[in-house]
Amino acid sequence: MRPIPRRIRPFCATLLCVVLVACGGGEATRPPAPPAPTPVAPAAVSPPPKVGLALGGGAAKGFAHIGAIKMLEANGIRADVVAGTSAGSVVGALYASGIDPFRMQERAVALDESTLRDIRLFSGGLVQGQALQDYVNAEVGRLPIERMKKPFAAVATRLDTGDRVVFVRGNTGQAVRASSSVPGVFEPTRIGRHSYVDGGVVSPVPVDAARQLGADVVIAIDISSKAGGRTPTGMAGIVNQSITIMGQTLGRQELERADVVIRPQVNEIGPVSFEQRNAAILEGERAALAAMPAIRARLAEIERTRRDAATREAAAREAREAPVDIDCGDSWVRRLNPFAKDQPCG
């Protein structure tokens, strides 16, 4: 075989390189593939805060609860759980059973209060309370508390010990009757082995009961009487003023645990002034409307806090579940691998 002349050797070497590349030798010069896109975790979703209503006692002033609930729902705020004391337990039971506030207002306007006064003398009180129990049970379709459309609690006071008792199951009308048994006006309500009186004695506005039902945000509606700045002279006036002051002090402590407090201006409405029911409903609407900015701000704050917490938890979970490449970083495996420096890590 004749040797290749010296002057054409460079040309042959170039030709050989071209042939090798065409036959597959060009793999070494192929540009590296672009890195795979990093998956983006979906935005964390947290459940909306559970809203609870705490409806306080106040006899005929309780019509204000209807107006407040009506305005809340008109602005998109619907309670998930409801707790009530005394008059608040009456309205709360109807609302929790599924009766909307507009129908409640219609029934309130048509209500003949004399049908609720089953007076019986010399029995520890003037009003027996059975008529109230029957009225409530008829209105809620005889649903027991545990079958209400919304979780519901009626707060009463155990007469022998003074303990707060929260009824969350059983006869709805009977629980409301116990919660509404104002001492000296109603007979104590007998349930099982114990007697109960008005829940306002220990919990004028049942904020804690609403929390027990699972509420994240508690909207309290306070219709309790306030000391009017006048000194009563008669014995009955002095007793009534003293009870008002005690309830005012006790209620203030529990109201501090509410997220938002709605205070309808119903202090001038008497406990048996049923003829002022329309005025009470209107005051409830006004007070709830005035409280809407505070309610929205509190809900937004809790939603933001929950969303941030859910995002952090999702990021931590993703970090825990991410695969670990043992050939990345300054590991002994990578240092011993002569080709590692040419390979992307990850």
Contacts in CASP RR format, 6 or more apart in sequence:
PFRMAT RR
TARGET T0000
AUTHOR 0000-0000-0000
METHOD contacts of the structure
MODEL  1
MRPIPRRIRPFCATLLCVVLVACGGGEATRPPAPPAPTPVAPAAVSPPPK
VGLALGGGAAKGFAHIGAIKMLEANGIRADVVAGTSAGSVVGALYASGID
PFRMQERAVALDESTLRDIRLFSGGLVQGQALQDYVNAEVGRLPIERMKK
PFAAVATRLDTGDRVVFVRGNTGQAVRASSSVPGVFEPTRIGRHSYVDGG
VVSPVPVDAARQLGADVVIAIDISSKAGGRTPTGMAGIVNQSITIMGQTL
GRQELERADVVIRPQVNEIGPVSFEQRNAAILEGERAALAAMPAIRARLA
EIERTRRDAATREAAAREAREAPVDIDCGDSWVRRLNPFAKDQPCG
4 12 0 8 1.000
20 26 0 8 1.000
21 29 0 8 1.000
32 344 0 8 1.000
35 344 0 8 1.000
41 314 0 8 1.000
41 315 0 8 1.000
41 318 0 8 1.000
43 311 0 8 1.000
44 307 0 8 1.000
44 310 0 8 1.000
44 311 0 8 1.000
44 313 0 8 1.000
44 314 0 8 1.000
45 310 0 8 1.000
46 303 0 8 1.000
46 306 0 8 1.000
46 307 0 8 1.000
46 309 0 8 1.000
46 310 0 8 1.000
47 306 0 8 1.000
48 303 0 8 1.000
49 216 0 8 1.000
49 217 0 8 1.000
49 299 0 8 1.000
49 302 0 8 1.000
49 303 0 8 1.000
49 306 0 8 1.000
50 80 0 8 1.000
50 81 0 8 1.000
50 214 0 8 1.000
50 215 0 8 1.000
50 216 0 8 1.000
50 217 0 8 1.000
51 77 0 8 1.000
51 78 0 8 1.000
51 79 0 8 1.000
51 80 0 8 1.000
51 81 0 8 1.000
51 215 0 8 1.000
51 216 0 8 1.000
51 217 0 8 1.000
51 219 0 8 1.000
51 299 0 8 1.000
52 79 0 8 1.000
52 80 0 8 1.000
52 81 0 8 1.000
52 82 0 8 1.000
52 83 0 8 1.000
52 210 0 8 1.000
52 213 0 8 1.000
52 214 0 8 1.000
52 215 0 8 1.000
52 217 0 8 1.000
52 218 0 8 1.000
52 219 0 8 1.000
53 69 0 8 1.000
53 79 0 8 1.000
53 81 0 8 1.000
53 82 0 8 1.000
53 83 0 8 1.000
53 92 0 8 1.000
53 95 0 8 1.000
53 210 0 8 1.000
53 218 0 8 1.000
53 219 0 8 1.000
53 220 0 8 1.000
53 221 0 8 1.000
54 83 0 8 1.000
54 84 0 8 1.000
54 205 0 8 1.000
54 206 0 8 1.000
54 207 0 8 1.000
54 209 0 8 1.000
54 210 0 8 1.000
54 218 0 8 1.000
54 219 0 8 1.000
54 220 0 8 1.000
54 221 0 8 1.000
54 258 0 8 1.000
55 62 0 8 1.000
55 65 0 8 1.000
55 82 0 8 1.000
55 83 0 8 1.000
55 84 0 8 1.000
55 85 0 8 1.000
55 87 0 8 1.000
55 88 0 8 1.000
55 89 0 8 1.000
55 91 0 8 1.000
55 92 0 8 1.000
55 205 0 8 1.000
55 206 0 8 1.000
55 221 0 8 1.000
56 62 0 8 1.000
56 65 0 8 1.000
56 84 0 8 1.000
56 85 0 8 1.000
56 86 0 8 1.000
56 87 0 8 1.000
56 88 0 8 1.000
56 200 0 8 1.000
56 204 0 8 1.000
56 205 0 8 1.000
56 206 0 8 1.000
56 220 0 8 1.000
56 221 0 8 1.000
56 222 0 8 1.000
56 223 0 8 1.000
56 224 0 8 1.000
57 84 0 8 1.000
57 85 0 8 1.000
57 86 0 8 1.000
57 87 0 8 1.000
57 88 0 8 1.000
57 200 0 8 1.000
57 204 0 8 1.000
57 205 0 8 1.000
57 223 0 8 1.000
57 224 0 8 1.000
58 86 0 8 1.000
58 87 0 8 1.000
58 88 0 8 1.000
58 223 0 8 1.000
58 224 0 8 1.000
58 225 0 8 1.000
58 271 0 8 1.000
59 86 0 8 1.000
59 87 0 8 1.000
59 182 0 8 1.000
59 270 0 8 1.000
59 271 0 8 1.000
59 272 0 8 1.000
60 87 0 8 1.000
60 269 0 8 1.000
60 270 0 8 1.000
60 271 0 8 1.000
60 272 0 8 1.000
60 273 0 8 1.000
60 274 0 8 1.000
60 276 0 8 1.000
60 277 0 8 1.000
60 280 0 8 1.000
61 87 0 8 1.000
61 223 0 8 1.000
61 225 0 8 1.000
61 264 0 8 1.000
61 266 0 8 1.000
61 269 0 8 1.000
61 270 0 8 1.000
61 271 0 8 1.000
61 280 0 8 1.000
62 87 0 8 1.000
62 88 0 8 1.000
62 90 0 8 1.000
62 91 0 8 1.000
62 223 0 8 1.000
62 266 0 8 1.000
62 280 0 8 1.000
63 108 0 8 1.000
63 277 0 8 1.000
63 278 0 8 1.000
63 280 0 8 1.000
63 281 0 8 1.000
64 221 0 8 1.000
64 223 0 8 1.000
64 264 0 8 1.000
64 266 0 8 1.000
64 280 0 8 1.000
64 281 0 8 1.000
64 283 0 8 1.000
64 284 0 8 1.000
64 287 0 8 1.000
65 87 0 8 1.000
65 88 0 8 1.000
65 91 0 8 1.000
65 92 0 8 1.000
65 221 0 8 1.000
65 223 0 8 1.000
65 284 0 8 1.000
66 91 0 8 1.000
66 101 0 8 1.000
66 104 0 8 1.000
66 105 0 8 1.000
66 108 0 8 1.000
66 281 0 8 1.000
66 284 0 8 1.000
67 101 0 8 1.000
67 105 0 8 1.000
67 281 0 8 1.000
67 282 0 8 1.000
67 284 0 8 1.000
67 285 0 8 1.000
67 288 0 8 1.000
68 221 0 8 1.000
68 262 0 8 1.000
68 264 0 8 1.000
68 284 0 8 1.000
68 285 0 8 1.000
68 287 0 8 1.000
68 288 0 8 1.000
69 79 0 8 1.000
69 91 0 8 1.000
69 95 0 8 1.000
69 101 0 8 1.000
69 104 0 8 1.000
69 288 0 8 1.000
70 101 0 8 1.000
70 102 0 8 1.000
70 104 0 8 1.000
70 105 0 8 1.000
70 281 0 8 1.000
70 285 0 8 1.000
70 288 0 8 1.000
71 284 0 8 1.000
71 285 0 8 1.000
71 288 0 8 1.000
71 289 0 8 1.000
71 292 0 8 1.000
72 78 0 8 1.000
72 79 0 8 1.000
72 219 0 8 1.000
72 288 0 8 1.000
72 295 0 8 1.000
73 100 0 8 1.000
73 101 0 8 1.000
75 289 0 8 1.000
75 292 0 8 1.000
77 219 0 8 1.000
77 292 0 8 1.000
77 295 0 8 1.000
77 299 0 8 1.000
79 95 0 8 1.000
79 150 0 8 1.000
79 219 0 8 1.000
80 150 0 8 1.000
80 151 0 8 1.000
80 215 0 8 1.000
81 150 0 8 1.000
81 151 0 8 1.000
81 152 0 8 1.000
81 153 0 8 1.000
81 210 0 8 1.000
81 213 0 8 1.000
81 214 0 8 1.000
81 215 0 8 1.000
82 92 0 8 1.000
82 95 0 8 1.000
82 96 0 8 1.000
82 150 0 8 1.000
82 151 0 8 1.000
82 152 0 8 1.000
82 153 0 8 1.000
82 210 0 8 1.000
82 213 0 8 1.000
83 152 0 8 1.000
83 153 0 8 1.000
83 154 0 8 1.000
83 155 0 8 1.000
83 166 0 8 1.000
83 206 0 8 1.000
83 207 0 8 1.000
83 209 0 8 1.000
83 210 0 8 1.000
83 212 0 8 1.000
83 213 0 8 1.000
84 91 0 8 1.000
84 92 0 8 1.000
84 153 0 8 1.000
84 154 0 8 1.000
84 155 0 8 1.000
84 179 0 8 1.000
84 206 0 8 1.000
84 209 0 8 1.000
85 154 0 8 1.000
85 155 0 8 1.000
85 179 0 8 1.000
85 198 0 8 1.000
85 199 0 8 1.000
85 200 0 8 1.000
85 203 0 8 1.000
85 204 0 8 1.000
85 205 0 8 1.000
85 206 0 8 1.000
86 179 0 8 1.000
86 180 0 8 1.000
86 182 0 8 1.000
86 198 0 8 1.000
86 199 0 8 1.000
86 200 0 8 1.000
87 180 0 8 1.000
87 223 0 8 1.000
88 179 0 8 1.000
89 154 0 8 1.000
89 155 0 8 1.000
89 175 0 8 1.000
89 176 0 8 1.000
89 179 0 8 1.000
89 180 0 8 1.000
90 132 0 8 1.000
90 136 0 8 1.000
90 176 0 8 1.000
90 180 0 8 1.000
91 104 0 8 1.000
92 152 0 8 1.000
93 136 0 8 1.000
93 139 0 8 1.000
93 140 0 8 1.000
93 148 0 8 1.000
93 152 0 8 1.000
93 154 0 8 1.000
93 172 0 8 1.000
93 173 0 8 1.000
93 175 0 8 1.000
93 176 0 8 1.000
94 104 0 8 1.000
94 107 0 8 1.000
94 136 0 8 1.000
94 139 0 8 1.000
94 140 0 8 1.000
95 101 0 8 1.000
95 104 0 8 1.000
95 150 0 8 1.000
96 148 0 8 1.000
96 149 0 8 1.000
96 150 0 8 1.000
96 151 0 8 1.000
96 152 0 8 1.000
97 139 0 8 1.000
97 140 0 8 1.000
97 141 0 8 1.000
97 143 0 8 1.000
97 148 0 8 1.000
97 149 0 8 1.000
97 152 0 8 1.000
97 172 0 8 1.000
98 148 0 8 1.000
98 149 0 8 1.000
98 150 0 8 1.000
99 107 0 8 1.000
99 139 0 8 1.000
99 140 0 8 1.000
105 281 0 8 1.000
107 139 0 8 1.000
108 277 0 8 1.000
108 281 0 8 1.000
109 277 0 8 1.000
109 278 0 8 1.000
111 274 0 8 1.000
111 277 0 8 1.000
113 274 0 8 1.000
115 131 0 8 1.000
115 135 0 8 1.000
116 127 0 8 1.000
116 129 0 8 1.000
116 131 0 8 1.000
116 132 0 8 1.000
116 135 0 8 1.000
117 127 0 8 1.000
117 131 0 8 1.000
118 127 0 8 1.000
118 128 0 8 1.000
118 129 0 8 1.000
118 130 0 8 1.000
118 131 0 8 1.000
119 126 0 8 1.000
119 127 0 8 1.000
119 128 0 8 1.000
120 126 0 8 1.000
120 127 0 8 1.000
120 128 0 8 1.000
120 187 0 8 1.000
123 187 0 8 1.000
124 184 0 8 1.000
124 187 0 8 1.000
124 188 0 8 1.000
125 184 0 8 1.000
125 185 0 8 1.000
125 186 0 8 1.000
125 187 0 8 1.000
126 184 0 8 1.000
126 185 0 8 1.000
126 186 0 8 1.000
127 185 0 8 1.000
127 186 0 8 1.000
127 187 0 8 1.000
128 186 0 8 1.000
128 187 0 8 1.000
129 177 0 8 1.000
129 180 0 8 1.000
129 181 0 8 1.000
129 186 0 8 1.000
129 187 0 8 1.000
129 189 0 8 1.000
130 177 0 8 1.000
132 173 0 8 1.000
132 176 0 8 1.000
132 177 0 8 1.000
132 180 0 8 1.000
133 171 0 8 1.000
133 173 0 8 1.000
133 174 0 8 1.000
133 176 0 8 1.000
133 177 0 8 1.000
134 173 0 8 1.000
136 172 0 8 1.000
136 173 0 8 1.000
136 176 0 8 1.000
136 177 0 8 1.000
137 171 0 8 1.000
137 172 0 8 1.000
137 173 0 8 1.000
140 148 0 8 1.000
140 172 0 8 1.000
140 173 0 8 1.000
142 172 0 8 1.000
143 172 0 8 1.000
144 169 0 8 1.000
144 170 0 8 1.000
144 171 0 8 1.000
144 172 0 8 1.000
145 152 0 8 1.000
145 153 0 8 1.000
145 154 0 8 1.000
145 167 0 8 1.000
145 168 0 8 1.000
145 169 0 8 1.000
145 170 0 8 1.000
145 171 0 8 1.000
145 172 0 8 1.000
145 175 0 8 1.000
146 168 0 8 1.000
146 169 0 8 1.000
146 170 0 8 1.000
148 172 0 8 1.000
151 168 0 8 1.000
151 213 0 8 1.000
151 214 0 8 1.000
152 168 0 8 1.000
152 172 0 8 1.000
152 213 0 8 1.000
153 166 0 8 1.000
153 167 0 8 1.000
153 168 0 8 1.000
153 206 0 8 1.000
153 209 0 8 1.000
153 210 0 8 1.000
153 212 0 8 1.000
153 213 0 8 1.000
154 166 0 8 1.000
154 167 0 8 1.000
154 172 0 8 1.000
154 175 0 8 1.000
154 176 0 8 1.000
154 178 0 8 1.000
154 179 0 8 1.000
155 164 0 8 1.000
155 165 0 8 1.000
155 166 0 8 1.000
155 167 0 8 1.000
155 179 0 8 1.000
155 199 0 8 1.000
155 200 0 8 1.000
155 202 0 8 1.000
155 203 0 8 1.000
155 206 0 8 1.000
155 209 0 8 1.000
156 164 0 8 1.000
156 165 0 8 1.000
156 167 0 8 1.000
156 175 0 8 1.000
156 178 0 8 1.000
156 179 0 8 1.000
156 181 0 8 1.000
156 189 0 8 1.000
156 196 0 8 1.000
156 197 0 8 1.000
156 198 0 8 1.000
156 199 0 8 1.000
157 163 0 8 1.000
157 164 0 8 1.000
157 165 0 8 1.000
157 196 0 8 1.000
157 197 0 8 1.000
157 198 0 8 1.000
157 199 0 8 1.000
157 200 0 8 1.000
157 201 0 8 1.000
157 202 0 8 1.000
158 164 0 8 1.000
158 165 0 8 1.000
158 194 0 8 1.000
158 195 0 8 1.000
158 196 0 8 1.000
159 188 0 8 1.000
159 194 0 8 1.000
159 195 0 8 1.000
159 196 0 8 1.000
159 197 0 8 1.000
160 194 0 8 1.000
160 195 0 8 1.000
162 201 0 8 1.000
162 202 0 8 1.000
163 202 0 8 1.000
164 199 0 8 1.000
164 202 0 8 1.000
164 203 0 8 1.000
165 178 0 8 1.000
165 196 0 8 1.000
166 206 0 8 1.000
166 209 0 8 1.000
166 212 0 8 1.000
167 175 0 8 1.000
167 178 0 8 1.000
167 179 0 8 1.000
168 213 0 8 1.000
174 189 0 8 1.000
174 191 0 8 1.000
175 191 0 8 1.000
177 186 0 8 1.000
177 189 0 8 1.000
178 189 0 8 1.000
178 191 0 8 1.000
178 196 0 8 1.000
178 197 0 8 1.000
179 196 0 8 1.000
179 198 0 8 1.000
179 199 0 8 1.000
180 186 0 8 1.000
180 198 0 8 1.000
181 187 0 8 1.000
181 188 0 8 1.000
181 189 0 8 1.000
181 196 0 8 1.000
181 197 0 8 1.000
181 198 0 8 1.000
182 197 0 8 1.000
182 198 0 8 1.000
183 197 0 8 1.000
183 198 0 8 1.000
183 201 0 8 1.000
186 197 0 8 1.000
186 198 0 8 1.000
188 195 0 8 1.000
188 196 0 8 1.000
188 197 0 8 1.000
189 195 0 8 1.000
189 196 0 8 1.000
189 197 0 8 1.000
190 196 0 8 1.000
200 247 0 8 1.000
202 250 0 8 1.000
203 209 0 8 1.000
203 250 0 8 1.000
203 251 0 8 1.000
203 254 0 8 1.000
204 222 0 8 1.000
204 224 0 8 1.000
204 247 0 8 1.000
204 250 0 8 1.000
204 251 0 8 1.000
204 254 0 8 1.000
205 220 0 8 1.000
205 221 0 8 1.000
205 222 0 8 1.000
205 224 0 8 1.000
205 251 0 8 1.000
205 254 0 8 1.000
205 255 0 8 1.000
205 258 0 8 1.000
206 254 0 8 1.000
207 218 0 8 1.000
207 220 0 8 1.000
207 254 0 8 1.000
207 255 0 8 1.000
207 257 0 8 1.000
207 258 0 8 1.000
208 254 0 8 1.000
208 257 0 8 1.000
210 218 0 8 1.000
210 220 0 8 1.000
211 218 0 8 1.000
211 257 0 8 1.000
216 302 0 8 1.000
217 259 0 8 1.000
217 260 0 8 1.000
217 295 0 8 1.000
217 298 0 8 1.000
217 299 0 8 1.000
217 302 0 8 1.000
218 257 0 8 1.000
218 258 0 8 1.000
218 259 0 8 1.000
218 260 0 8 1.000
219 258 0 8 1.000
219 259 0 8 1.000
219 260 0 8 1.000
219 261 0 8 1.000
219 262 0 8 1.000
219 291 0 8 1.000
219 295 0 8 1.000
220 255 0 8 1.000
220 258 0 8 1.000
220 260 0 8 1.000
220 261 0 8 1.000
220 262 0 8 1.000
221 261 0 8 1.000
221 262 0 8 1.000
221 263 0 8 1.000
221 264 0 8 1.000
221 284 0 8 1.000
221 287 0 8 1.000
221 288 0 8 1.000
222 251 0 8 1.000
222 255 0 8 1.000
222 261 0 8 1.000
222 262 0 8 1.000
222 263 0 8 1.000
223 263 0 8 1.000
223 264 0 8 1.000
223 266 0 8 1.000
224 244 0 8 1.000
224 247 0 8 1.000
224 248 0 8 1.000
224 251 0 8 1.000
225 244 0 8 1.000
225 248 0 8 1.000
225 267 0 8 1.000
225 271 0 8 1.000
226 244 0 8 1.000
226 248 0 8 1.000
226 267 0 8 1.000
227 241 0 8 1.000
227 244 0 8 1.000
227 245 0 8 1.000
227 248 0 8 1.000
228 267 0 8 1.000
231 241 0 8 1.000
232 238 0 8 1.000
232 240 0 8 1.000
232 241 0 8 1.000
255 261 0 8 1.000
259 298 0 8 1.000
260 291 0 8 1.000
260 294 0 8 1.000
260 295 0 8 1.000
260 298 0 8 1.000
261 291 0 8 1.000
262 284 0 8 1.000
262 287 0 8 1.000
262 288 0 8 1.000
262 291 0 8 1.000
263 287 0 8 1.000
264 280 0 8 1.000
264 283 0 8 1.000
264 284 0 8 1.000
264 286 0 8 1.000
264 287 0 8 1.000
265 283 0 8 1.000
265 286 0 8 1.000
265 287 0 8 1.000
266 279 0 8 1.000
266 280 0 8 1.000
266 283 0 8 1.000
266 284 0 8 1.000
269 276 0 8 1.000
269 279 0 8 1.000
269 280 0 8 1.000
270 276 0 8 1.000
325 345 0 8 1.000
325 346 0 8 1.000
326 333 0 8 1.000
327 333 0 8 1.000
327 334 0 8 1.000
327 337 0 8 1.000
327 340 0 8 1.000
327 345 0 8 1.000
328 334 0 8 1.000
328 345 0 8 1.000
328 346 0 8 1.000
329 345 0 8 1.000
334 340 0 8 1.000
END
